[in-house]
Amino acid sequence: MSFPIIALWAHPRSMSTATERVMRERGDLDCAHEPFMYDYYVERGAGVTPHFDVQEDHPAAYDDIRDMLLRRAETRGVFFKDMSYYVMPRLLEDARFRDRVRHAFLIRNPEAAIASYYRLDPNFSEEEIGITAQWEHYDGLCAAGHDPVVLISEAIRDAPAREIGRWWRSVGLGAAPHAFEWEGDAIPDDWEQVGAWHGAVSQSTGIRPMEPGHEARAHEKFERAAEEAPHLRDWLARLRGPYERLRAVAERQQAENG
């Protein structure tokens, strides 16, 4: 017997770790935190990321990570959160695993995401913003017959149970109202390898609503970052199209499914 494998394909600074925390709090899933980052950063050396304490016993190659997730799904449902740029285009070519997984995507206002990323790692690459790879990933899955849910992080902030509940229904998970609150000092073990990236959510006890004026503040923070690093404006311009296409999918799904 095999159990479901559920993936949330995010981009950095998209509130994906808080969303992952909700999935962990369900209590009925075996959860993995960005397992494919080992293939991208360790096995292939495709980028350099700070604040990553590599665990020597973690599988590093794509095939080995995939096989680990498949083995774990032999005894229990599996959830993992990851980034599309870690696995593209390899995952689309891996039909056996691609079609075994129940996929969803998470996006955030790119000005906010880029400004937040720049604050933690001013040397990140355009690929590591991650939104362009998400669109290519989503589009490829649709071509292969999938219909992934797309979630907007700001919408989750405003209505966590509604938005995450919509996702759960799409992948066959039942309601779990207890999952939206947690103990602030109970940190999952596998977050320690990238602990500096998750300070706020590690200390939180749940997902809280957006404060008024968040879009204006996000724009101001992006502009401050772009004053130091003008190339960020070019990167933002190039990913606007992929972001808007994913957002349009999310808004259509919200209207259709509530």
Phi, psi and omega in degrees: 000139176241149183252165183294149170243119185245126182241139170247113181264111187246187166230159183303142176064037181252013184073022184288329181289322175296321178293319175301321181299321176300316180297322178294321183290344175304317178088359183244014182228147172271113191254140178233138184259106176046056181298328184281356175296335178293324177293317184290309188268330185259303184293311184264342182059038184284349178198175177232125180236136177283169173061035180240107179268095186296129177268120188296334183269004180274132177300143186250324182280149182310309183300319182290322177294313178303313182294326175299315180294321178296319178296318181295330180281359176284340185239346186195154173298141184243138170235137169221146174253136182207180179249138181298325184291344174292328193241353182275139359268008188305316185295323179296330180279343182266076190300324182298313180283318179308315185275352176277338188264144172262110193264148169212162182231150179230129179233158177221153173320116187295332176299315179295317182295316182294315180299319179293319178296315182300323180296325181271328183210089182292352182257015181293158183264165177298321179300324184288347171301321165092346188284323178298316178296324177300314181297316179298322178294309179302312182298320178293322177295319178298319179297333180270006175099006178271163177222072188289145171287141172244127182249146177251126187297323179296325177291323176296319178302320183282329183210074185303311184295322180293310186288313179290328175298323177299317177296313181303316180298324183291335181251011174082021177263144178279172178295150178209072185301336179292344188283353186267003174226145180208170178280128186293337182259007180262089186266127176303140184303319186279003170278342185296331181293340179226038189301326183294340180280345193234032184302312185294311183289333178295332182262355184277171175235011179166174178272127184250155182296156174294143176275150178305142178082013185296326180293318179296319179294321178298318179296317180297318179294321177296316181298322177296318177296319183290336174295324177279328185227080186302336180298340180298329178293320177295318179297316179299318181298321183286332182264358179302316181300306177303319180296314183294326178293317177294320179296322178297321176298314181300316182292324176296316180295322177299317181293325183281325190242356178072000000 
